[in-house]
Amino acid sequence: MPVFAQEIQQLPTDKGTLLVDISTEPANPITDQQSKLKIDFINPVTKKIQEHVDYKVTVVKDESTIFGPIPLTHTSTGSVTLPVVFRENGEHKITIEIEGILFKPLPTETVTFTKTIGMATAQTTNGAKDGGGCLIATATFGTEIAPQVQQLRELRDGVLYNTSIGTTFMSGFNEFYYSFSPSVADLERQNPLFREIVKTTITPMLSTLSILNYVDIDSEQEMLGYGIGILLFNVGIYFVAPAIAILKIRQKIQN
């Protein structure tokens, strides 16, 4: 799965038969200019692209349809790219209906995504609240509704964005994170072994970050204090502890 955009959203269909990924090019569409809407249908068991899917797509803004519904269409590859022109800023509902898999009809399953166009979307890149964006964690644990992904989202929206220090941190972090996370997430989907390595690597960090969901942070100073403490804790886990272990191993070998 090639890198397509900075932000990939993934949700299951209402009956859970498939996972659906969507992204746009550009990542932050501009009104009255043609954008590309990319849709990937994912098998939730194999985590691979599901081939031969029959689908429909509709895009709605304030109960007015701006795209579709397209006729029932078949994709043999399981990946679709559609040209869409968003006419206004604000929230758009992207609804995908699935009516068949592998040439077999099935009762219609739907999934609806929310895509914000305009200033709100542009702010997402700078750290504003959004409904997705945890690309690596989503690829690692298979779905946006995984507890680990929900934990990160709650931390971001419920803790970090409630302080100016946290908001400033997220602004800089997002620019750095989205420079490499799409590539890492794509590689995870292609390589199960790499996905397990990433899972093992990020699990300690997720455990330490979860502390922030259970403490009362009433000031900028407390946010800064907890942030520095967790940062130092992770430095110890990922750098100091391995360095000490390597030194001890070397000492044993030399003796």
N, C-alpha and C positions, 0 to 999 in steps of 0.2 A: 504494500500500500504506500504510494508515494506521498511525500509531504505536499499538502494542498493548500493549507491555510494555517494561520496561527492558532485558531480556536476550533477544536472539534468537539461537538456535543454528541453524547451517546445516550440513548434511552431504549428500553425494551418496548415491544408492542404490548397492547393491553392484555393479551393472553400469553405473552412471553415466548412465542415461537421463535422470534428473531430479535436481535439487537440491531438498532439502526444508528449509524453515524451520519451527521451532517456537518458540512463546513462550507464557507463561501470564499470566493476569490473576487475581489480582495477580501481580507478578513473583516474589514469595516466597510461595507458597501456604501456607495454615495448615491443619493437619490437622483432619479432621472438618468442614471447611467447603468448600462447593462452589467450585471454581475453574473457570476457562475455559482450555481448551487450544486454541490457535490453530495451525493447520497451513496453510502455503502451499506449493504445488507450483510449482517454478521451472524453466523451460526453461533448460538450461545454456548454450545458444548465444545466445539472445536476451536472457537474464537477466530475462525477463518472466514473469508468472504463466501457468502452463500450464493451459488450460481443459480440461474434460471428462476427469477422471481417476477411475478405479475403484480403490478403496482399502479397506484394513482397518486398524484400530488396536487395539493391546493395550498395557495398562500393567501391569507386573509389579513386585512388591516381594518380594525373597527367595524367588523361585520361586513366589509366590502371586499369582494374577491379581486385580487390584483393579478393573480396567476392561476390558471387552471379553472376547474379540475381537468387535468389532461385525461384523454381516454385511457382505458385499461391498456397498459404497456408492458412488454416483456423485456427484461434484461438478461442476456445469457451470461454476462460476466459477473453480475451482482453489484456492479458499480455504475452510477448514473451521473451525468453532468448536464444540468439544465440552465439555459439562459433566463435570468429573471431581472426585471427592472422594478426596483422599489421606488414608488412615486412619492412617498411621504416619510418623514422622520417618525419614530415611535415604535411601539411593539407590533410585531407581525407574528401571526400564528402559521406555522408550516405544518400541515397535516399530511401524513403519508398513510395510504391504505394499502394493505397487502391482501391479495385475493388468490394467490397461488404460488406454490413452490415446486420446482422440478416437474413442471407440466401437470401438476395435480391441483385442482381447485381446493380452496379451504374457506371456511367462514371468514368474512372480512375481519382483519385485525388492523387496528389503527395506532398511530403514535403521533403526538403533537409536540412540536418544539416552539419555543418563543425566541425570536431573534429581534433585537433592538437595533434600529437603524438611526443614524444621526449622532447627536452629541452623546447620548447615553452609551452607544457602542464605542465611540471614540474614547470615552472615559474609561471603558473597561481596560484598555491597553495601559492606562495610567493608574489603574488600581481601584476603579469604582466597583461597586457590587455587581455581580453577574451570576447567572445560574450554573455556570460550568467552568471550564478552563483548567481543571486539575488533570492535565493530559496524561502525565506519567502515572499517577495513581490510578486513573481510570483504566489505562491499558494494563497496569499491573494486576489489578483486582477484577478486571473484566467488565465492569459496569459502573455508571455514575451513581447507582443506588447502593453500592457496596458500603458497609459501615465505615471503612477506613476513608473512603472518599467523602462521605457525609461528614465525618469528623473534621476533615480539613476544611470543608466548606463552612461548617459551623464556627470553626476557629477564625477563619478569615472574616466572615460576615458578622459574627456575634461578638468577637473580641477585638481583632486588629483594627477593623474599620470604626470602632467606637472611640478611638483615640487618634489624635493628630500624628503622634509618633508612629503608631501602627499603620496609618494611612500613607505616611511618607515612606515608610519601609516598603509597603506593598507596591508603591509606584515604581521604586527602583528595582525591586525584586521581579516584578512582572516583565520589565524590559529585558532583564537578564534571562529569566526563566523561559520566555517564549522564543528566545534566540536559539534554543537547542531542544526544548521539550517535544516539539512535533517529530523530530528525527528519532529521538529515543523511543517515543510511543509507537511509531511505525515499526521500528526494529523489534520492539517487544511483541507486536502482533505477528511478526514474521518468524520469530525465533523463541519458542517456549523456554529453552534453556536460559537465554538472556533474560526473559521475563522473571524466571525464578531467581536469578542473580540479583536483579533489581529489587525484587520483593524482599530478599534477605537483607539487602543493603539498607533499604529505607525503613524497615520495620522498627529498628531502635529509635530512629528519629521521630517516627509517628508516635511512639510511646511517650517520648519526652514532651512532644508538642501537646499531647492530650492533657498535660498538667494545666495548661492555660484555660481549658474548658471547665475546670473545677475550682478555680480560685476567683476571688472577688478583686477586680481591678478597678479602683475608683479614681485613679489619677494618672497623669502622664509619667510621674516618677515611678509608680508601681509597675506600669507597663514596661518602662525602660529597665527596671530592676529585674523583673521576671524574664524579659527578653535576653538580657546579658547573661543571666544565670543559665538559661536553657542553652544559649549559644556555647557557653563554656563547657557545659555538660556534654554537648555533642562533640565538641573538640576533643574532650577526654575520651569519648567512646571511639571516635573514628580515627584519631591521630595519636593521642598519648598512649592509650592502652596497647594498640598494635606496636608502637615504637618500643615500649617497655618489653613486650613479649619477644620482639625480634632481638633486642639486646640480650635478654636472658638466654635465648636459644643460642646466640653466638657465643656467650660465655660458656655454656655447657659444651659446645662443640670444641672450643679452644682448650677447655680443661680435659 
